Each structure stands twice: as structure tokens, then as C-alpha cells.
Amino acid sequence: MEKTQQEVTLIEKEDLHSILFSNKDVIDDPVKRRLRQIYLERAERLGNAYHGKVKMTFITEEGKLMMVNTTIWSADQQYITLKGGIHIPTVAIVEVEFS
């Protein structure tokens, strides 16, 4: 998955509760959307089995590109869930990187 040439702001997971996420799908290509879902499901398995973290890049409602290093507990077509009950719309996610 690829990011645009925009500056990425690193944010702490604890600060995500104050972010308004994009509700419009940030990926146009259906193949890349499917790949995003596969990566999120893989990240969910990694998080639940090994407490492994991923770098997840997303777009805010204002169009800012942000990244968080986190463990994904749940991922479906609508939302992903992080520790602490933080929910992020799947459509706002641009990229998932495995370390």
C-alpha cells in the first residue's frame, strides 16, 4: 500500500480519542481496498496472538496524514478497535506496516 507525498504526523495511541477520522474511503482502487482489509486482519491476528504492533497510517477529517504505532485488537469492514476501546473507521486507513 502506498502513501501520498504528504507529511505524516506521528501520534500517540492515547491521543486518538480527540481525532476526527475521514468517513470517505481514502483508497480508490478496489484491489488496494481488499489488500488493506487483508493487512488489517493479519494485524488483528498478530495483536491478539503475540501483542505485536503495527504502524498504521490514516487520514483525518481535515485531510491530515497521521501515523500511530499500535496493537489492533479487532478489524472488520467498518471499524478497527484498539486497546482502550478506540474505534477507527476502516475507510480512513491508508496503510498498515509490519515491523
N, C-alpha and C positions, 0 to 999 in steps of 0.2 A: 504494500500500500504506500502511496506517496503523499507527501505534504506539499503544500504550496510554498512559494518563496516568501513567506511572511515570517516575521519574527515570532518565535514561540516563547511564551511566558511560563516558567515553571511555577507551579502552585502546590502547596501542601494539601494533603487529603482533608485535613481538618478545616481548611478554608473553603471547601467545595460547597458547603451549605449556603453560602452567600452568592453563588454564581447562578445566573440565568442562562440556560443552555439553549442552543438552536433547536427549534422544533421542525425545521425544514431539513430534509436529508442532505447532508453535506457531500455525499458521493453520488454522482450522476450515473456512473457505469454500473449496470446490474451485476456484472461479473465481480467487480470490486466490492459491491454491497454484500454479495454472497461470501466473498473472501473475508470481509470484516466479521461476518457472523461466525464463520469457522474459527477465526482467530480469537474471538470473544469466548466461544465455547471451550476452546483449548485453554485459554487463560483461566476460565472458571475451574476446569479440572486441575490445573496447576495450583490455583489458590486453595482449593478445598483439600487436595491430597497432600501438598507439600508446603502450603502457606507461601508459595512463590509469588513474587511481584512482577508486574509488567509496567512498561512506560506506555501510557495511554494519552494520545493527543486528541483534543476535541475543540469544537468551535462554540463560542458563547453566542448569546442572542445578538450582541453588538458586533459579531463577526471577528472577535479576537481569537487567535490560535493559542491554546494553552495545553500544558502537559502536566500530568501527575504520575508519580511512581506509587503504585498501589496494588493491593490484592483484590481480585474480583471474586466475589462470593457467589454471584448468580448472574446469568446472562440469558436473555431471551430476545424475541423480535422487537419488543417495546422498550425495555429498560435493562440496564445492568445495575447490580446492587453491590455496594462496597460495605466494609465494616462500618458499624455505626448507623446503618440504615440509610445511607446516602444513595439516592437513585439518580442515574444519568440516562437521558433518552439515548437509545441506541443510534438514532439518526444523527446525533450530534458528534459521534465519534468518527475521527478521520483515520486514525492509525493505532495499531497495537504492536508494540515492540517487545520481544522476549529477550531477557538479558542472558 
